[in-house]
């Protein structure tokens, strides 16, 4: 009975911490944007090729990929012009077609808040203007990447705010840029390549199973199954170019309120994330590493067993709706990071009456590999250049940390 009482008190505290700021931080409850993109009805009715086009709501990404493989360049271009919103969001369609389709779709909105997304040098892999809007952008060459990383963000992210001014290296785009620069700029000896941005020498800090070591270690060392720990798993690739996707592909909570405390939006986001990763696989991209920040780690936790990710990295996480890494039921390596000044530590790691997200992924009992984060500031500083966390993130993204 005493234990039950403590549970009630902790649950009440969780609601107070997560929902008590509603007066200044919380917006109204959000409706998850799901299902096929706008234009799906016209797409389904198009019989220009004498056969039905793959249904955006039911066709698998592999089926979509096979369909586009059977078209010539003229036919593909015609579909992009006729149905930009569908092609631009169709997992399994060739990335280059999606980039062009989304340029057209963004321009067609006529809205200034989205105009920057249509710039010719942007690689917008998804754009859905419904609700607050969803967007995904690629940094690097997805078609030629040896490794792919996906940033899954948390609260207050959408297409409307995607290009808003933020503190450097924060927000989905800032995190993705910083990670991509770190993978390009970190030389094999752990120092910055000439003229390149970097997340700092990998030699700072090490990763061990269930613990953090903040002192200097051997060049590029990441222990517990790392590059210094014996041969890499058969069939895996280390090094090579990395493409990073900033994936704001789900309806995120607004503020720190009840939407952030329950799993409703995360469950809807997990379905979309699983389909997105299946789409990467369908176009021949490498199995991804998922970097899951804040509420995004709840999304990743629910999606884990439905993706082919090689690694899941939870940072600034309120919990992943699992008691242990093993309970995620994934073959991916699971990592976790939390900085000493991250306010997420004040959110109780409980689940009660649908509220709260469970165990702390950085706890020893959870069983995730720990990423050093002693020099991370605040809740959003994990990708700041020079931090130990970014250096290790880059090593994970390149398949060098195991």
Beta strands, then each sheet from edge to edge (+ up, - down):
strand 1: 124-128
strand 2: 134-139
strand 3: 147-152
strand 4: 204-208
strand 5: 211-216
strand 6: 242-248
strand 7: 288-293
strand 8: 311-315
strand 9: 333-337
strand 10: 369-370
sheet 1: 1+ 2- 6+ 3+ 7+ 8+ 9+ 10+
sheet 2: 4+ 5-
end
